[in-house]
Amino acid sequence: MTDASLAGLVARLPHLRLLTEPGDLEHYGRDWTRRWTPAPLAIALPADVAEVQGIVRWANEQGVAVVPSGGRTGLSGGAVAANGELVLSLERMNRVLGFDAVDRTLTVQAGMTLHAVHEAAKEHGLIYPVDFAARGSCSIGGNIATNAGGIRVIRYGNTREWIAGLTVVAGNGELLQLNRGLIKNSSGYDLRQLMIGSEGTLGVVVEATLRLTDPAPPSQVMLLALPNMDALMEVFALFRSRLTLQAFEFFTDVALRHVLAHGAQRAIDGDHPYYVVTEFDADESSQDAALAAFEVGLDHGWISDGVIAQSEAQAAALWRVREGITESLAPHKPYKNDISLRISALPDFLHEIQGLLGREYPHFEVVWFGHIGDGNLHINVLRPEHLSDGDFIAQCELVTKLLADTLQRHGGSISAEHGIGLVKRAYLGSTRSEAEIALMRGVKQVFDPKGLLNPGKLFG
Ligand SMILES: Cc1cc2nc3c(=O)[nH]c(=O)nc-3n(C[C@H](O)[C@H](O)[C@H](O)COP(=O)(O)OP(=O)(O)OC[C@H]3O[C@@H](n4cnc5c(N)ncnc54)[C@H](O)[C@@H]3O)c2cc1C
């Protein structure tokens, strides 16, 4: 690609902000994976929908690949530009476009951060309930493109549940208004849902109409220490049967060690192999119900210790332990697995996988945590100092193959919420059948005939 063709883009869109400095190319060319060397052609920062359409049309004429880009907090390499692509960053398109009190919807530009969406909903006495630790940096467009989950899925579901309408620039530059905020719409294929989780391979999300809901009732937060992995599912079943859960998250002692070294406060003394942070609706009876559940857990030997937050500050401190894990591991460039199973399949799977990881990773530090109440485990493997990045990843990939086979036998998915991106594309076939993948490729061809949107992502 030559400067002359970029000059063509500038001639077409004279007000478009374009960045080509090496520092900018590096900054916008990577996501949180840090595995690939960024090498984009340039960074385009459109200010409106017309500029996005202009960029995509120009890319079609010139045969230039385009990488849609949000906050680049992605953990699967979906927003990586390592092959001369044009990065199309939505970060300047970050405004609220409208609130409808009757529909209880908020319409926003796709570059708004999740945190800004939360704040905008709060101004109207409502909430947008999808939430997770990257809220300050990730964009709503990226959340939609990955069908992001997070810490409240057990109560509210994934991003998919909260999208009432989308405005999308398809691969040929055409503007699509999908579902237009309707609750009921039985008029054929739901292209809005197809777009959600499509990882920037079918279209660029430019605007979204989000459903809002009433704020959650007051809640309480508890941290529990557990003696073994079997206890995890017992405690989950116990608490879910007696309380209305808003969150149920777990992590191991290894994760705790990292997050404490990163500045979090220890809340339970002693060494315990597993921990749970749970949040549940707090009314007058739930305090007693929580304590009763705790006692039952102690009596059965499923719980070793626990604390219940006595203030908002304490609740925030307990959450910080769980939410700080991803950040505390980042300096180790972890190899991430983000797997999903039916909750009922978890106990058998966990037994099998514990054996597998113990056997295959005897010298690696393996950090487990995740949204166990949704059947979603994050298994992070940390690189030993003596291994190069390349050798480390090669060894991890061998185990991922075994993990993918095990998941396939248990009916699980190789990606729960991070997406396939570049990281897991070799394993898509363990979760999706050949027939499904062929249909997905066909859909891609229809939305993006020249294959210019995020090429190489999702499919190998
Ligand atoms: C500390 C931390 C905690 C996290 N916790 C969670 C969690 O609990 N749950 C969870 O689901 N994820 C989590 N993530 C992962 C990440 O935050 C999500 O995947 C998020 O949805 C990515 O949003 P983003 O704007 O950063 O997207 P990016 O990383 O910029 O992009 C992700 C994908 O979306 C595409 N894309 C971005 N914007 C658009 C657009 N406007 N139109 C079309 N395609 C687009 C990109 O091409 C790419 O394929 C976490 C990440 C971090 C760093």
Ligand as a Chemical Component Dictionary entry (heavy atoms), coordinates in Angstrom:
data_LIG
# 
_chem_comp.id                   LIG 
_chem_comp.type                 NON-POLYMER 
_chem_comp.pdbx_formal_charge   0 
_chem_comp.three_letter_code    LIG 
# 
loop_
_chem_comp_atom.comp_id 
_chem_comp_atom.atom_id 
_chem_comp_atom.alt_atom_id 
_chem_comp_atom.type_symbol 
_chem_comp_atom.charge 
_chem_comp_atom.model_Cartn_x 
_chem_comp_atom.model_Cartn_y 
_chem_comp_atom.model_Cartn_z 
_chem_comp_atom.pdbx_ordinal 
LIG C1  C1  C 0 -9.167  -6.435  32.869 1  
LIG C2  C2  C 0 -10.057 -7.070  31.844 2  
LIG C3  C3  C 0 -11.198 -7.752  32.240 3  
LIG C4  C4  C 0 -12.043 -8.317  31.295 4  
LIG N1  N1  N 0 -13.161 -8.964  31.721 5  
LIG C5  C5  C 0 -14.030 -9.436  30.813 6  
LIG C6  C6  C 0 -15.230 -10.074 31.241 7  
LIG O1  O1  O 0 -15.468 -10.264 32.433 8  
LIG N2  N2  N 0 -16.102 -10.477 30.292 9  
LIG C7  C7  C 0 -15.862 -10.307 28.960 10 
LIG O2  O2  O 0 -16.702 -10.677 28.135 11 
LIG N3  N3  N 0 -14.706 -9.743  28.528 12 
LIG C8  C8  C 0 -13.799 -9.305  29.409 13 
LIG N4  N4  N 0 -12.647 -8.728  28.984 14 
LIG C9  C9  C 0 -12.331 -8.690  27.539 15 
LIG C10 C10 C 0 -12.722 -7.386  26.793 16 
LIG O3  O3  O 0 -12.810 -6.303  27.667 17 
LIG C11 C11 C 0 -14.048 -7.598  26.052 18 
LIG O4  O4  O 0 -13.859 -8.560  25.034 19 
LIG C12 C12 C 0 -14.616 -6.312  25.427 20 
LIG O5  O5  O 0 -15.920 -6.572  24.966 21 
LIG C13 C13 C 0 -13.762 -5.775  24.292 22 
LIG O6  O6  O 0 -14.193 -4.451  23.997 23 
LIG P1  P1  P 0 -13.201 -3.447  23.271 24 
LIG O7  O7  O 0 -13.922 -2.198  22.950 25 
LIG O8  O8  O 0 -11.943 -3.297  24.029 26 
LIG O9  O9  O 0 -12.958 -4.256  21.909 27 
LIG P2  P2  P 0 -11.630 -4.442  21.067 28 
LIG O10 O10 O 0 -10.623 -5.211  21.833 29 
LIG O11 O11 O 0 -11.210 -3.138  20.499 30 
LIG O12 O12 O 0 -12.196 -5.364  19.886 31 
LIG C14 C14 C 0 -12.711 -6.641  20.155 32 
LIG C15 C15 C 0 -13.340 -7.200  18.866 33 
LIG O13 O13 O 0 -14.458 -6.407  18.513 34 
LIG C16 C16 C 0 -14.288 -5.847  17.208 35 
LIG N5  N5  N 0 -14.860 -4.499  17.269 36 
LIG C17 C17 C 0 -14.541 -3.493  18.129 37 
LIG N6  N6  N 0 -15.346 -2.437  17.923 38 
LIG C18 C18 C 0 -16.186 -2.777  16.904 39 
LIG C19 C19 C 0 -17.234 -2.107  16.228 40 
LIG N7  N7  N 0 -17.607 -0.871  16.557 41 
LIG N8  N8  N 0 -17.877 -2.773  15.230 42 
LIG C20 C20 C 0 -17.524 -4.022  14.887 43 
LIG N9  N9  N 0 -16.538 -4.701  15.489 44 
LIG C21 C21 C 0 -15.883 -4.075  16.485 45 
LIG C22 C22 C 0 -12.788 -5.878  16.953 46 
LIG O14 O14 O 0 -12.498 -5.934  15.578 47 
LIG C23 C23 C 0 -12.396 -7.158  17.676 48 
LIG O15 O15 O 0 -12.656 -8.275  16.870 49 
LIG C24 C24 C 0 -11.744 -8.189  29.911 50 
LIG C25 C25 C 0 -10.587 -7.527  29.509 51 
LIG C26 C26 C 0 -9.743  -6.979  30.450 52 
LIG C27 C27 C 0 -8.532  -6.253  29.976 53 
# 
loop_
_chem_comp_bond.comp_id 
_chem_comp_bond.atom_id_1 
_chem_comp_bond.atom_id_2 
_chem_comp_bond.value_order 
_chem_comp_bond.pdbx_ordinal 
LIG C1  C2  SING 1  
LIG C2  C3  SING 2  
LIG C2  C26 DOUB 3  
LIG C3  C4  DOUB 4  
LIG C4  N1  SING 5  
LIG C4  C24 SING 6  
LIG N1  C5  DOUB 7  
LIG C5  C6  SING 8  
LIG C5  C8  SING 9  
LIG C6  O1  DOUB 10 
LIG C6  N2  SING 11 
LIG N2  C7  SING 12 
LIG C7  O2  DOUB 13 
LIG C7  N3  SING 14 
LIG N3  C8  DOUB 15 
LIG C8  N4  SING 16 
LIG N4  C9  SING 17 
LIG N4  C24 SING 18 
LIG C9  C10 SING 19 
LIG C10 O3  SING 20 
LIG C10 C11 SING 21 
LIG C11 O4  SING 22 
LIG C11 C12 SING 23 
LIG C12 O5  SING 24 
LIG C12 C13 SING 25 
LIG C13 O6  SING 26 
LIG O6  P1  SING 27 
LIG P1  O7  DOUB 28 
LIG P1  O8  SING 29 
LIG P1  O9  SING 30 
LIG O9  P2  SING 31 
LIG P2  O10 DOUB 32 
LIG P2  O11 SING 33 
LIG P2  O12 SING 34 
LIG O12 C14 SING 35 
LIG C14 C15 SING 36 
LIG C15 O13 SING 37 
LIG C15 C23 SING 38 
LIG O13 C16 SING 39 
LIG C16 N5  SING 40 
LIG C16 C22 SING 41 
LIG N5  C17 SING 42 
LIG N5  C21 SING 43 
LIG C17 N6  DOUB 44 
LIG N6  C18 SING 45 
LIG C18 C19 SING 46 
LIG C18 C21 DOUB 47 
LIG C19 N7  SING 48 
LIG C19 N8  DOUB 49 
LIG N8  C20 SING 50 
LIG C20 N9  DOUB 51 
LIG N9  C21 SING 52 
LIG C22 O14 SING 53 
LIG C22 C23 SING 54 
LIG C23 O15 SING 55 
LIG C24 C25 DOUB 56 
LIG C25 C26 SING 57 
LIG C26 C27 SING 58 
# 
